[in-house]
Amino acid sequence: MRRIAAGFGGLVMQAVIGILSSRHPVRLPIHLLLLSIWLIPTPAQASAYVEAPRIVAALEQGQAAERGVGIRKNTGLAIEFYCDAATMGSSEGFFRIGRMFMRERKLRSPRLANAYLALAARLGHREAAMLHDPLVQNANIDEVCSSFYGSVGQPKFDLDGYIARLSPEKRKVAALIRQKAPQYGVDTRMALGVALAESNLDVNAVSPKNAQGVMQLIPGTQERFGVQKPFDAEQNIKGGLAYLKWLQNRFGGNLNLVAAAYNAGEGTVERYGGVPPYVETQNYVRRVMGFAGISHSAIR
């Protein structure tokens, strides 16, 4: 189910954008358009999506970039994180993008703000519906946030600075990953990147698919790598590191493929012969590599 949702999520977003774009609507077959609209979550479902650990992590990291907490203030990076949350189904992600286009002096664009607020409102975000101005025409956005990825001249994500401003509990988790990763032959920053993308170092995180703990291990993965207490930070991290090591061996050390497989499953990566064409998975690989400071210019 995770793979279906990840692959179809892009079509859902395109369908919504097509509805909003008055001049250049996205041309989808009518059955896909209707199905996409049907799959858009209700307000109650939207809040469930917002609670998913990967979405919460992206929103928290976006807020840090927007406000300059632990890392240099970077509006482009903030929008990237909010976009990632949005493409995973978060109305709050769309809302925060719209709010930035409404409030940030250098970004200010009433039409773009309105378009993103309209997307958030369609996904059930009440505050977005209140801020949306019906007298302002929505901007045409053919793809969700694609123009913001890889902005030229944007500073890299300051992994150490970001972690240093997290709670004491999360800093302890990061220290544990730094201690254990070399023992498994896993790049420390890569391991931290996965943990940040999965749960933002939250040992109690539980996803709608029942992935658990800081490294978001599903029960099957826990069983494969001997994790008996998934909410014990050390056990969960060891299980996640063992899985990363196993993926490294399987994909010849290609970290792009390791990250993709951690997100979408190793079988999916092998079937496509590279990073799958899923919006969520491609964003996930970019985010993990960005945290780790590893080039991801050629995702394949």
Protein Blocks (a to p, Z undefined) as FASTA:
>chain_A
ZZmmmmmmmmmmmmmmmmmpmklccdddfklmmmmmmmpccfklmmmmmmpmklmmmmmm
mmmmmnopoiacdfklmmmmmmmmmmnopaklmmmmmmmmmmmmklgcfklmmmmmmmmm
mnopaklmmmpcfkbccdddfbghklmgopahiacddfklmmmmmcfklmmmmmmmmmmm
mmnopafklmmmmmmmmnnopakbccfkopgcjkopafklmmmnopablmlmklmmmmmm
mmmmmmmmmnnopaklmmmmmmnopklmmmnopacfbfklmmmmmmmmmmnopafkbgZZ
